[in-house]
Amino acid sequence: MKKHSVRIAGHATSITLEDPFWEALRAIAAERGQPLNDLIEDIDNKRGSDNLSSAIRVFVLKHSKGG
């Protein structure tokens, strides 16, 4: 697991994810032509009360299944 610092709504936070999730998240951001921080901020805005790391994992899983 790797911890990365990101900025969400102007605030620094750290997210811990397994390497395959970081790789997939970077690939999704590149596919969309979107900076990684912007994609994470989008996920954050839609996550409700879920933990951000969990919300990212679910997002990557749904994306990999075409959803």
Phi and psi restraints in degrees (value plus and minus 20) as a CYANA .aco file:
   2 LYS   PHI    -143.9  -103.9
   2 LYS   PSI     120.7   160.7
   3 LYS   PHI    -120.5   -80.5
   3 LYS   PSI     111.5   151.5
   4 HIS   PHI    -146.9  -106.9
   4 HIS   PSI     123.8   163.8
   5 SER   PHI    -112.0   -72.0
   5 SER   PSI     115.3   155.3
   6 VAL   PHI    -156.3  -116.3
   6 VAL   PSI     143.0   183.0
   7 ARG   PHI    -130.4   -90.4
   7 ARG   PSI     106.4   146.4
   8 ILE   PHI    -145.2  -105.2
   8 ILE   PSI      99.9   139.9
   9 ALA   PHI      32.7    72.7
   9 ALA   PSI      19.4    59.4
  10 GLY   PHI      61.6   101.6
  10 GLY   PSI     -19.2    20.8
  11 HIS   PHI    -132.8   -92.8
  11 HIS   PSI     116.0   156.0
  12 ALA   PHI     -98.0   -58.0
  12 ALA   PSI     117.3   157.3
  13 THR   PHI    -166.0  -126.0
  13 THR   PSI     141.7   181.7
  14 SER   PHI    -136.3   -96.3
  14 SER   PSI     124.6   164.6
  15 ILE   PHI    -147.0  -107.0
  15 ILE   PSI     112.9   152.9
  16 THR   PHI    -130.0   -90.0
  16 THR   PSI     100.9   140.9
  17 LEU   PHI    -160.8  -120.8
  17 LEU   PSI     136.5   176.5
  18 GLU   PHI     -88.9   -48.9
  18 GLU   PSI     131.2   171.2
  19 ASP   PHI     -71.9   -31.9
  19 ASP   PSI     -63.9   -23.9
  20 PRO   PHI     -80.8   -40.8
  20 PRO   PSI     -51.3   -11.3
  21 PHE   PHI     -92.4   -52.4
  21 PHE   PSI     -59.1   -19.1
  22 TRP   PHI     -81.9   -41.9
  22 TRP   PSI     -63.9   -23.9
  23 GLU   PHI     -81.6   -41.6
  23 GLU   PSI     -65.4   -25.4
  24 ALA   PHI     -85.3   -45.3
  24 ALA   PSI     -61.1   -21.1
  25 LEU   PHI     -83.7   -43.7
  25 LEU   PSI     -62.2   -22.2
  26 ARG   PHI     -83.1   -43.1
  26 ARG   PSI     -60.1   -20.1
  27 ALA   PHI     -85.2   -45.2
  27 ALA   PSI     -60.8   -20.8
  28 ILE   PHI     -84.6   -44.6
  28 ILE   PSI     -64.1   -24.1
  29 ALA   PHI     -81.2   -41.2
  29 ALA   PSI     -63.6   -23.6
  30 ALA   PHI     -84.0   -44.0
  30 ALA   PSI     -61.7   -21.7
  31 GLU   PHI     -79.5   -39.5
  31 GLU   PSI     -55.3   -15.3
  32 ARG   PHI    -107.8   -67.8
  32 ARG   PSI     -26.7    13.3
  33 GLY   PHI      46.5    86.5
  33 GLY   PSI      17.1    57.1
  34 GLN   PHI    -144.8  -104.8
  34 GLN   PSI     117.2   157.2
  35 PRO   PHI     -80.5   -40.5
  35 PRO   PSI     126.3   166.3
  36 LEU   PHI     -75.9   -35.9
  36 LEU   PSI     -63.8   -23.8
  37 ASN   PHI     -80.3   -40.3
  37 ASN   PSI     -58.0   -18.0
  38 ASP   PHI     -85.5   -45.5
  38 ASP   PSI     -61.0   -21.0
  39 LEU   PHI     -83.6   -43.6
  39 LEU   PSI     -63.9   -23.9
  40 ILE   PHI     -83.2   -43.2
  40 ILE   PSI     -59.1   -19.1
  41 GLU   PHI     -84.1   -44.1
  41 GLU   PSI     -59.8   -19.8
  42 ASP   PHI     -80.3   -40.3
  42 ASP   PSI     -65.5   -25.5
  43 ILE   PHI     -82.3   -42.3
  43 ILE   PSI     -63.1   -23.1
  44 ASP   PHI     -79.7   -39.7
  44 ASP   PSI     -62.1   -22.1
  45 ASN   PHI     -86.8   -46.8
  45 ASN   PSI     -43.9    -3.9
  46 LYS   PHI    -123.4   -83.4
  46 LYS   PSI     -20.1    19.9
  47 ARG   PHI    -101.4   -61.4
  47 ARG   PSI     -34.3     5.7
  48 GLY   PHI      46.8    86.8
  48 GLY   PSI    -150.0  -110.0
  49 SER   PHI    -115.9   -75.9
  49 SER   PSI     -16.7    23.3
  50 ASP   PHI     -87.6   -47.6
  50 ASP   PSI     130.3   170.3
  51 ASN   PHI     -80.8   -40.8
  51 ASN   PSI     119.2   159.2
  52 LEU   PHI     -82.0   -42.0
  52 LEU   PSI     -63.0   -23.0
  53 SER   PHI     -80.5   -40.5
  53 SER   PSI     -62.1   -22.1
  54 SER   PHI     -85.3   -45.3
  54 SER   PSI     -61.8   -21.8
  55 ALA   PHI     -81.9   -41.9
  55 ALA   PSI     -58.3   -18.3
  56 ILE   PHI     -85.8   -45.8
  56 ILE   PSI     -64.0   -24.0
  57 ARG   PHI     -80.1   -40.1
  57 ARG   PSI     -64.2   -24.2
  58 VAL   PHI     -83.8   -43.8
  58 VAL   PSI     -62.3   -22.3
  59 PHE   PHI     -78.6   -38.6
  59 PHE   PSI     -67.6   -27.6
  60 VAL   PHI     -83.1   -43.1
  60 VAL   PSI     -62.7   -22.7
  61 LEU   PHI     -81.7   -41.7
  61 LEU   PSI     -67.9   -27.9
  62 LYS   PHI     -81.0   -41.0
  62 LYS   PSI     -61.9   -21.9
  63 HIS   PHI     -82.7   -42.7
  63 HIS   PSI     -59.7   -19.7
  64 SER   PHI     -88.2   -48.2
  64 SER   PSI     -41.6    -1.6
  65 LYS   PHI    -116.3   -76.3
  65 LYS   PSI     -13.2    26.8
  66 GLY   PHI      67.7   107.7
  66 GLY   PSI      -8.5    31.5
